[in-house]
Amino acid sequence: GSTLDDCIGMAVDLWSEITVSRSDKFEITAEGEGAEEMPKDETNLMCIGLEAAFKAADKPVPILKYHAVSRIPYARGLGSSSAAIVAGIIAGLVLAGHRLPCWGSEALLQIAAGIEGHPDNVAPAIYGGIQLGIHSGTRWVTERAPHPSGMQAVLFIPDFVGKTSDARGVLNATISREDAAFNIGRVAFLIHALCTGNLDNLKYGVEDKMHQPQRGDKLYNYLFPMIEAAQNAGASCAYLSGAGPTVMALTSGASGDIFTQREKERTDKGVARAMLQVAEAHGIKGQLLVTQPVHEGARVTKVEPPFSDDTITFRDNI
């Protein structure tokens, strides 16, 4: 998903799968996005998440083998690390036969945010949708913000990875009162635009002075030209996804399956072309992906023995 200052995140329709099973030797195999770069030892965030789940269950971690099918581009500002953490925790809970309380405690969120350090990506990975996250002083707390129907996400994903150390290294050590007030006002506008469905105001809601100007100046010289091009082509807004290097634009007008809808009723294709033109002009290679926000977060798709039985069948006969 995309994030804003470590407190707001959105789940988009990009899914990775992990399969964890008992074994006589530890092993991690992977395919798909970032499979080569993925750690193949216990430092992998899947393993860290799973170990946290077994710790919550007060049980020892057995010898396991992991297989990951990664469809979330690695280190591109799209929350691949949070997806791995949440997937590991959920797999661990199922293997340990342990359930966590949700209402009034959000125990799964506490574990995931404790590993990640903030809730902006793990909350959408758990719950789906657009999530607001704060720390109350005693625990992490989240609430869902609505997203208007017909919204699509147009992503330009560069071929190069974004190093967290570089992305954080260019940020200012202090924030002026003026810049803080600017960002607070923009976050308020963003949430109001989402709650009222006023997509024209989204472009103001994603404006920022705390990280985009610095990263656009020092790391991603295509950022602001691409934002301008996307919005001129009809996007409701565009911004740096997470710490980058991905740029995400939000468009409107989708209805049902977009491949059954007249293209002139939507703006996604024109926005995509405009973003690609900027990338080409700046010599940046990458892929263009059109997807959408999703209401649902991570879920179990298969388990042995199954949860379904002769009297109750759960979705997909899990």
Summary of the structure (lengths in Angstrom):
residues: 318
radius of gyration: 20.1
end to end distance: 26.3
largest distance: 62.8
contacts: 1034
relative contact order: 0.15
helix: 37%
strand: 19%
